[in-house]
Amino acid sequence: MSKASPMTISAGRLSAATWLASPNHNKRPADTSIDTIIIHNISLPPNEFGTCDANGMHYVKALFTNQLDWNAHPYFQTIQGAEVSAHLFIERDGAITQFVSFDQRAWHAGRSSYLGRTECNDYSIGIELEGSDFVSFNDVQYETLAQVITAIYRAYPKTRRHLTGHSDIAPGRKTDPGDYFEWTKLRELVADNLNT
């Protein structure tokens, strides 16, 4: 992994991400500190990767920008009308798309609680990895995610103590990033980045 040009964050945007604005966000509550990073996984249709609509837009990107054709796949009708987003989406090849400024409240966590605090969207950054609970993630996704987290830690220092998964903030309702997600591997990569 190259350390030559570390990712940076300026005005809520990640330098290495392609910007694709989502309407599914709002302001964070006043006087709220960004202090938590939440890892998710997503694939549309479930367990299929890199799938795109007739216009060549990745289905996940279409979902997060309210452009998903609900009739394009039977599964999509089960989530019809969903208005969701994440701050970042990391594809299987490590490509990063940002949908919401880190300074804004993305709609990724839903009903949730972390360390006794509800409404995790208020104070967290949500990162979606293209994947599922049933397959391993790619090395490049871990490497990219570690670089992203390093940049977030530097821009929002309070997040350094709070890295968690969707399943941890919504137990019983959510299972991602799943049993195949290697937390130890990720934390080691982040530590290496912070030490260089």
Secondary structure, DSSP 8 states (H G I E B T S, - for coil): ---SS---EETTEETTSEE---S-EEE--TT----EEEEEEE-SSTT--S-B-TTS-BHHHHHHTT---TTSSGGGGGGTT-----SEEE-TT--EEE-S-TTEEES-S-S-EETTEE-GGGTEEEEEEE--TTS---HHHHHHHHHHHHHHHHHSGGGGG-EEEHHHHSTTT--TT-TT--HHHHHHHHHHHHT-
